[in-house]
Amino acid sequence: MDRVNLGRTGLSVSRLCLGTMQFGWTADEATSFAVMDAYVEAGGNFLDTADVYTAWVRGNRGGESETILGKWLRERGNRDSMVIATKVKGRMWQGPDGEGLGRDHIIKAVEGSLRRLQIETIDLYQCHSFDENVPIEETLRAFEELIRAGKVRYIGASNYPPPQLREALQVAAEQGLPAFASLQPHYNLVHRREFEQELQDICREHGLGVIPYSPLAAGFLTGKYSPEEEPVRSARANHVEQYFTNEGWAVVATAREIADTHGVAPAAVALAWLLQQDTITAPIVGANSPEQLADQLPAASLQLSEEELRRLNEVSMPFR
């Protein structure tokens, strides 16, 4: 799997990032280990998690994904060859500083992430989303402390609206503070507008690495759903059914046709389309098993023709 720099950082990352939101939810520890092993065997080196994964599962408190990832890193002894990204903001404990992007929460939260991940430095520490209750300068100064202490290498943003992303980059430049090196937006063939309207230009202008989440639209673009069949029941089904429209099915049909031509799964085509967008560094893929991951891995080497890109662009225009 080819590697590229993440934006203007010194991080060399594989073209597919492995997301770990499933770990401790729809994939147990043993399965999670198997997925990560298969990913590394394919040449991957970029893992993304968050401290709150998977607090929404009954019996969980948050930190389960980081804990599984940390155990795997220790058992495999491969920390130095991996790029580890995690996120901060969500509620991790009770109290006034139990969530958010204020200094007190960030300073405490990073210690929990480092402990669960069993590492000394987080390669990419990301704001999970914008915090309207905290001045961006306070957040960036907290990150500056962590970078100076050697606990964080680079910082990034996720789910930031264009005005707040611009403000954060401007404040960093004016105050001489660490600047976001990457953006993690929601972006795929059936969810184009949010990124392409303004965020894409900001990332291009500032050289931000772009690592889209939900690149397969919660599984919709894998091709496992069909308008002629009863919807597949899954833990994320409520996120998928929003795409069950004529426009959505047309995108899936086109991806299937192109996939058949190349002898790959539709998921690989949807990911390859993303990888051939000039601002995209590494889509964040997820898998509940090595078999699911195997359907996605060919995207890293799949080169779509100009005609195939045109077809995908045209059929997905309603989502632009």
Secondary structure, 3 states (H helix, E strand, C coil): CCEEECCCCCCEEECCEEECCCECCCECHHHHHHHHHHHHHCCCCEEECCCCCCCCCCCCCCCHHHHHHHHHHHHHCCHHHCEEEEEECCCCCCCCCCCCCCHHHHHHHHHHHHHHHCCCCEEEEEECCCCCCCCHHHHHHHHHHHHHCCCEEEEEEECCCHHHHHHHHHHHHHHCCCCEEEEECECECCECHHHHHHHHHHHHHHCCEECCECCCHHHHHHCCCCCCCCCCCCCCHHHHHHHCCHHHHHHHHHHHHHHHHHCCCHHHHHHHHHHCCCCCCCCEECCCCHHHHHHHHHHHCCCCCHHHHHHHHHHCHHHC
